[in-house]
Amino acid sequence: MVTLRGPELVAGGVVVSERWRPLDVADVDPDPFVQFAAWWSEGSPEMFEPQSIVLATADDEGQPHARYVLLRHVDTTSFGFYTNYDSQKGRDLHVNPRAALLWYCEPLGRQVRIEGGVSVMSEQASDEYFASRPRGHQIGAWASAQSQLLPSRADLEARTQEIATRFEGRPIARPERWGGYRLVPARFEFWQHRQDRLHDRVVYVSVRGEWRTQRLSP
Ligand SMILES: Cc1cc2nc3c(=O)[nH]c(=O)nc-3n(C[C@H](O)[C@H](O)[C@H](O)COP(=O)(O)O)c2cc1C
């Protein structure tokens, strides 16, 4: 077994970082979406791909599956992402419409956990988003039977070519089995890295429509 060690900033024998700002229940906004927006605006300019977020789902046997997706929308009640409805995650969400999102902002040593129920986005919202995508992405969505076995790369490329020819000179409609999901959180956790593993954790739990905040041990 190899022990992996991350870089540490050391000054006078003490591990320090200006980036690790304390987080207290008294500091956070009463609305976790406002708190998320604040962390997003502070952290995302420092990141290469801030929209990358881990999506965890579980199948009908309780087996968890985690993968990155791109966070495409945040409003005052939900988080939105897009995918193929027949993919592993689509099948999981069909049988178990609950999921967790996990965002890590490495430059500021922050993690946000978001958990809740998931529903399929309206067809109109998915259509609008699909129409805004680059043409190559639209063709890709048609060409890939996401998460199904693929005999070879050549099969995918042949299918891509076939789709490009089929839609030549005209707009590409959204594939019926491709679109968005919205996750409506019931719980958030904001985690701030601190020295000596004495991290700060503040959770929000939705109780009858009201958000309650609490501190957890690191
Ligand atoms: C940074 C990053 C962003 C991704 N964004 C998406 C996305 O928005 N939608 C999507 O379907 N797959 C996305 N993927 C691919 C997924 O991680 C995954 O491979 C794919 O969705 C199939 O997952 P599944 O078989 O569990 O459904 C992304 C991968 C990475 C690394």
The ligand as an ORCA input file, in Angstrom:
! r2SCAN-3c Opt
* xyz 0 1
  C     -15.999     16.465    -15.401
  C     -17.026     15.529    -15.982
  C     -18.278     16.019    -16.324
  C     -19.248     15.159    -16.844
  N     -20.481     15.658    -17.122
  C     -21.469     14.824    -17.525
  C     -22.811     15.307    -17.687
  O     -23.123     16.486    -17.479
  N     -23.736     14.412    -18.087
  C     -23.461     13.099    -18.307
  O     -24.351     12.346    -18.676
  N     -22.206     12.606    -18.136
  C     -21.206     13.448    -17.742
  N     -19.930     12.961    -17.538
  C     -19.691     11.509    -17.737
  C     -20.149     10.761    -16.485
  O     -19.189     10.907    -15.438
  C     -20.406      9.272    -16.734
  O     -19.279      8.650    -17.314
  C     -21.603      9.041    -17.667
  O     -22.646      9.970    -17.427
  C     -22.133      7.626    -17.511
  O     -22.467      7.409    -16.150
  P     -23.492      6.274    -15.694
  O     -23.166      5.023    -16.486
  O     -23.252      6.099    -14.236
  O     -24.879      6.781    -15.980
  C     -18.947     13.792    -17.033
  C     -17.676     13.307    -16.687
  C     -16.732     14.168    -16.176
  C     -15.386     13.626    -15.774
*
